Amino acid sequence: MDLEPDVPLALITNMNHVIIHGMHLHTHALLLVQHDALRGKHYTLHGYCTNATLPTFDLDVPSKAFVIFRPDAIGPSLLCMTGMQDIALHVSRAAEPIDVCRFDPCVSMEHAERLLTWHVAKYWTAPYMPLPNYLPIDEIRNSPDVRGH
């Protein structure tokens, strides 16, 4: 087991799809976000295809603390959070672990969403990647716009 620290924003990539509540979702990135509101802190797990403009789901979660269990045998990794059903994470590149990028508290959700496409592109294996338009994968990986520079 790999305990991930409490963070206000965490981007999770290297996924081909996820299984959540029995549904297979074409999800390549997860963004765990802490929201501060009048009623107190609450947390949301956002699923995305390959870009922040292509969401797949939003799920309120009980906390921002999570564990990713990486099995030794072939099979999905599991995103585990206390108080909810585990989420199966099927990797894009089996030789590499699920990628977790933790953001400093001063980083906004919008900035993390801009970086999302570049993080997904790191593990993309097809020659073209579906975005609002299809682009060659090398062009996406090398674009300063998606790297946030």
C-alpha positions in Angstrom: 0.0 0.0 0.0 1.1 3.5 -0.8 -0.2 6.2 1.5 -0.6 9.5 -0.3 -0.4 12.7 1.8 -3.3 15.0 2.4 -3.2 17.6 -0.4 -5.7 20.2 -1.5 -5.3 19.2 -5.2 -4.1 15.9 -6.6 -3.9 14.9 -10.3 -3.9 11.1 -11.0 -3.0 9.9 -14.4 -1.6 6.8 -16.4 -5.1 5.3 -16.7 -6.9 3.9 -19.7 -10.3 3.7 -17.9 -11.8 3.4 -14.5 -14.5 1.3 -13.0 -16.7 3.2 -10.5 -19.9 1.8 -9.0 -19.8 -1.0 -11.7 -19.5 1.5 -14.6 -16.6 1.5 -17.0 -15.7 5.1 -17.8 -13.3 6.3 -20.5 -11.3 8.3 -18.0 -7.6 9.1 -18.3 -7.3 11.6 -15.4 -8.7 12.2 -12.0 -8.5 15.5 -10.1 -9.2 15.4 -6.4 -10.2 18.9 -5.2 -10.8 20.4 -1.8 -13.5 23.0 -1.8 -13.9 25.6 1.0 -17.4 26.8 1.4 -19.6 28.3 4.1 -20.7 24.9 5.3 -17.0 23.9 5.6 -14.6 21.9 3.5 -15.9 19.3 1.1 -14.1 17.2 -1.5 -14.9 16.2 -5.1 -13.2 13.7 -7.4 -13.5 14.9 -11.0 -12.9 12.4 -13.9 -11.7 13.6 -17.3 -11.1 12.0 -20.7 -8.0 13.7 -22.2 -8.7 17.3 -21.5 -10.5 19.5 -18.9 -13.2 20.2 -21.4 -14.1 16.5 -21.7 -15.3 15.6 -18.2 -16.5 12.0 -17.5 -17.9 12.3 -13.9 -17.9 14.3 -10.7 -18.2 12.5 -7.4 -18.4 13.9 -3.9 -16.0 12.0 -1.7 -15.7 11.9 2.1 -12.1 13.1 2.4 -9.0 14.2 0.5 -6.9 11.4 2.0 -6.5 8.4 -0.3 -4.4 5.3 -0.8 -3.5 3.7 -4.2 -3.1 -0.1 -3.9 -0.9 -1.5 -6.6 -1.4 -5.3 -6.9 1.6 -7.5 -7.7 -0.3 -9.5 -10.2 -2.0 -8.4 -13.4 -5.1 -6.3 -12.6 -6.2 -2.8 -11.9 -4.8 -0.6 -9.2 -7.3 0.5 -6.6 -8.0 4.1 -5.4 -9.2 3.6 -1.8 -10.8 6.2 0.4 -12.4 5.6 3.8 -16.2 5.6 3.6 -16.6 4.8 -0.1 -16.3 2.0 -2.6 -12.9 1.5 -4.2 -12.3 2.8 -7.7 -10.5 0.4 -10.1 -7.8 2.2 -12.1 -6.8 0.4 -15.3 -3.4 1.6 -16.3 -2.4 2.9 -19.8 1.2 1.8 -19.5 1.4 -1.3 -17.4 5.2 -1.0 -16.8 4.7 2.3 -15.0 2.7 3.0 -11.8 -0.3 5.3 -11.5 1.1 8.8 -11.6 0.1 11.1 -8.7 0.9 14.8 -9.0 0.4 16.7 -5.8 -0.1 20.5 -6.0 0.9 23.2 -3.6 -2.0 24.8 -1.8 -1.6 28.0 -3.8 -2.2 26.2 -7.1 -5.7 26.8 -8.5 -8.0 24.1 -9.9 -7.8 25.9 -13.3 -4.0 25.6 -13.4 -4.2 21.9 -12.5 -6.7 21.4 -15.3 -4.4 23.1 -17.8 -1.7 20.6 -16.9 -4.0 17.7 -17.1 -3.7 17.2 -20.9 0.1 17.1 -20.7 0.0 14.6 -17.9 -2.4 12.4 -19.9 -0.2 12.7 -23.0 2.8 11.3 -21.2 1.1 7.9 -21.1 -0.8 8.1 -24.4 0.3 5.3 -26.8 -1.8 6.1 -30.0 -0.4 8.4 -32.7 -3.4 10.9 -32.2 -5.1 12.0 -29.0 -8.8 13.0 -28.9 -9.2 16.5 -27.7 -11.8 19.0 -28.8 -9.9 18.2 -32.0 -7.5 15.4 -32.8 -3.8 16.4 -32.8 -0.6 14.4 -33.3 0.6 13.2 -29.9 4.1 14.7 -30.3 2.6 18.1 -30.9 0.6 17.8 -27.6 3.6 16.6 -25.6 5.7 19.5 -26.8 3.2 22.3 -26.6 4.0 25.0 -24.0 0.2 25.6 -23.6 -0.6 22.2 -22.1 2.5 22.1 -19.9 1.5 25.4 -18.3 4.6 27.3 -19.3 
